[in-house]
Amino acid sequence: MQSELQANCNEEGERKNETIWNPLFMSPDGNSQQQQQPPQQQHVNFNFVNPWGVKNGEKINLTEEQELLISCGDENIDSTARRKSSLVVPPARAPGPNPFEYDDAKAYPNVHGQRQSQRPMFFPQQQLQQQSFNSGRFVPPGVFNPQDAQRRQSVAVVHYPQNLPNVSNAPGVSTPPMAPMVSPYRRLSAYPPSTSPTTSLQPPYKQLRRDGAVAAQQVVIPQMQKCTSRSDLAPTVNPTPKFRRASLNSKTISPLIALTKSLITTYSLCSHDFSYQTSKNPKRVLTKPSEPKCNNGYDNINSDYILYVNDVLGTEQNRKYLVLDILGQGTFGQVVKCQNVLTKEILAVKVVKSRTEYLNQSITEAKILELLNTKVDPRNEHHFLRLHDTFIHKNHLCLVFELLSNNLYELLKQNQFHGLTIHLIRSFTTQLLDSLCVLKDAKLVHCDLKPENILLCSPDKPELKIVDFGSSCEERRTIYTYIQSRFYRAPEVILGIPYSTSIDIWSLGCIVAELFLGIPIFPGSSEFNQLTRIINCLGYPPSWMMDMGKNTTKFLRKWDSNEINNGSTSKEAPKYKLKTVEEYNEEYGAQEQPSKQYFKWDSLQDIIAHYRISKKIKNNNVLVEQEMQDRRCLTHFLQGILNLNPLERWTPQQASMHPFITQQAFTGEWYPPGSFQGTATAASSLAGMSSRPGNIRHPSLQEGATREFNKLRIGED
Ligand SMILES: Nc1ncnc2c1ncn2[C@@H]1O[C@H](COP(=O)(O)OP(=O)(O)OP(=O)(O)O)[C@@H](O)[C@H]1O
């Protein structure tokens, strides 16, 4: 991996030199007057605005080498300069139709000989016609006019030799040699009916084609034909029409196709130097902020690789990935939707930040996923993300995953944070418990379970997978103490006591409650606030946890002797008490605010029981009773997995047997096999009002609650 890293380092500066030449971003020197120069020597210098290069949108003057030299009829055109571009001006070619007749009007002069910014609808019509008639020669618009060559040469140049055949057959018309033009149809359609002297005489296009008419001046009177048989109606198959160009496979194509759908082919035919590369297409930046700051300009200030649509990640054959869109952004890096250039498979690529700490942790993620994919769940049955490939790109570790769909947070958002049906929650919880059983058996802790890290496999099926093993660890190597996203952080982690796989089941409890409520059950704005919310809802953790916790004294204080003497605590009361916001602020110079309440009720039981009933079932008593029964079952299930005591908290295996999952009849009591009988009761009593510090009733879910959560979600402790 190191050598791969170095190899990529060597490519530094490549991007600096990348310039993408696109005629759209070329602007003439700023002279509105085009200089009249002899056609053979005319060189037009362009300023080139490269919006994607290192200069990021700055208009830059090209160096001599980069200058786009356009020379009419110059066979020795600077091919070096052209080879560097993605879109090049084709060199002079043998006589033929001018494929760029309508391409660009930058060089179209207006009637005063000045440049026009936009292509006129018609060639300076009135004047041209007037002049033509005056000189006894009418040149319809769209017909190549050799006089125009001088004025048009700066756009795209096709060399028309002077000895072109005179294609005009019109009697009495003597014209200088005129290059043949695009199809006659073009000419006809370009005629403004009011000004065209020959409008009424123009033959239909098909007729013109049949007759092989090419001269603009040739007047063919349409003939009526009798239809005597069905075959008369069949279209006439013409020989290859003149002036149509061959495509690469030697078929003829119309000018319209040549200059639209087949533009790449047209350019290829015009210039051997032309090479089209998707990677040089205009690129939309996906990374924010997008200003290059580190890693030789490849990374932004956060060490995130600056990703563009159509970027290619990876260099090896079969390991090149075309960037299509951004899927998500996290602490470790960005996840982008990509296509394997060779196999065309659509995948998700996580581009890890280029800092060592993220790189190391992501290597662990890759190792854990590999272990899960190959050893723990080789048959892809237990809802773990599949890792396909890993490689280094410009000092960034890239992990190639199967592509999944929305995450559960996005799903809740789509549902206006109204919560999901119990049926759907059950389906999701069953799958997640299955994953957690496997993880527990493998002695692996995910450490960051949250709705954002649970993804649907496809938008239309309730199948999901767990992603982001970037914080995962083996149970015997729980070295980090600052783990889990705050809303889903287990009390033992907050208090700072050793943890195990049971922290994942706590997170699952928080997730299941959120799936039901639509919003997080414990949306803590800080660690102190997080613990406050947990205790307000579920009561105090057992004393041994508080005695053991390294952080206990940060958030809680022991009852002092006065309080005990005053009889304010009972025998069963916890030894510790949450600090008040004022105490905490004073001690730590913090700016904590009293907990903002999002639910009308405090206890888990009440929050769930009083949560609004869907309008769909409101008027059906039977369904409402069924719903309430389901809620009681759900509450019991949650109390078991949101047990503050990690030693009593149900294991995933135990939780999988709960009636909420198995859909067996729930009688109000249930004890998991292998647990001591009082577990559920203990959990319930912890959730009871008596052990909670306050008994405050709060207003119902407040306006803007979800907005608040979203702010908190991304906030730091
Ligand atoms: N395989 C995938 N398919 C589709 N989207 C994905 C995939 N993997 C990740 N994502 C999206 O990218 C987001 C971030 O991914 P991930 O959580 O792996 O990154 P992270 O940097 O580790 O984030 P975190 O801040 O949670 O640690 C996810 O929430 C998800 O929306």
The ligand as an SDF file (V2000), in Angstrom:
LIG
                    3D

 31 33  0  0  0  0  0  0  0  0999 V2000
  -22.6100    1.5430   -0.2000 N   0  0  0  0  0  0  0  0  0  0  0  0
  -23.2560    2.6950   -0.1630 C   0  0  0  0  0  0  0  0  0  0  0  0
  -24.2270    2.9550   -1.0470 N   0  0  0  0  0  0  0  0  0  0  0  0
  -24.8920    4.1280   -1.0130 C   0  0  0  0  0  0  0  0  0  0  0  0
  -24.6570    5.1060   -0.1270 N   0  0  0  0  0  0  0  0  0  0  0  0
  -23.6980    4.9120    0.7730 C   0  0  0  0  0  0  0  0  0  0  0  0
  -22.9380    3.7040    0.8200 C   0  0  0  0  0  0  0  0  0  0  0  0
  -22.0650    3.7830    1.8280 N   0  0  0  0  0  0  0  0  0  0  0  0
  -22.2650    4.9730    2.3990 C   0  0  0  0  0  0  0  0  0  0  0  0
  -23.2420    5.6600    1.7870 N   0  0  0  0  0  0  0  0  0  0  0  0
  -23.7580    6.9960    2.1390 C   0  0  0  0  0  0  0  0  0  0  0  0
  -22.6860    7.7790    2.5890 O   0  0  0  0  0  0  0  0  0  0  0  0
  -22.9210    8.2270    3.9110 C   0  0  0  0  0  0  0  0  0  0  0  0
  -21.6030    8.2790    4.6510 C   0  0  0  0  0  0  0  0  0  0  0  0
  -21.0090    6.9950    4.6320 O   0  0  0  0  0  0  0  0  0  0  0  0
  -20.1790    6.4630    5.8550 P   0  0  0  0  0  0  0  0  0  0  0  0
  -21.0520    6.5210    7.0600 O   0  0  0  0  0  0  0  0  0  0  0  0
  -19.5900    5.1600    5.5090 O   0  0  0  0  0  0  0  0  0  0  0  0
  -19.0600    7.5920    5.9360 O   0  0  0  0  0  0  0  0  0  0  0  0
  -18.2800    8.0670    7.2090 P   0  0  0  0  0  0  0  0  0  0  0  0
  -17.3260    9.0980    6.7630 O   0  0  0  0  0  0  0  0  0  0  0  0
  -17.6980    6.8870    7.8850 O   0  0  0  0  0  0  0  0  0  0  0  0
  -19.4480    8.7140    8.0800 O   0  0  0  0  0  0  0  0  0  0  0  0
  -19.5150    8.8990    9.6600 P   0  0  0  0  0  0  0  0  0  0  0  0
  -19.4540   10.3720    9.8740 O   0  0  0  0  0  0  0  0  0  0  0  0
  -20.8460    8.3300   10.0090 O   0  0  0  0  0  0  0  0  0  0  0  0
  -18.3960    8.1590   10.2790 O   0  0  0  0  0  0  0  0  0  0  0  0
  -23.9250    7.2410    4.4900 C   0  0  0  0  0  0  0  0  0  0  0  0
  -24.7370    7.8210    5.4710 O   0  0  0  0  0  0  0  0  0  0  0  0
  -24.7410    6.8780    3.2850 C   0  0  0  0  0  0  0  0  0  0  0  0
  -25.8050    7.7710    3.0990 O   0  0  0  0  0  0  0  0  0  0  0  0
  1  2  1  0
  2  3  1  0
  2  7  2  0
  3  4  2  0
  4  5  1  0
  5  6  2  0
  6  7  1  0
  6 10  1  0
  7  8  1  0
  8  9  2  0
  9 10  1  0
 10 11  1  0
 11 12  1  0
 11 30  1  0
 12 13  1  0
 13 14  1  0
 13 28  1  0
 14 15  1  0
 15 16  1  0
 16 17  2  0
 16 18  1  0
 16 19  1  0
 19 20  1  0
 20 21  2  0
 20 22  1  0
 20 23  1  0
 23 24  1  0
 24 25  2  0
 24 26  1  0
 24 27  1  0
 28 29  1  0
 28 30  1  0
 30 31  1  0
M  END
$$$$
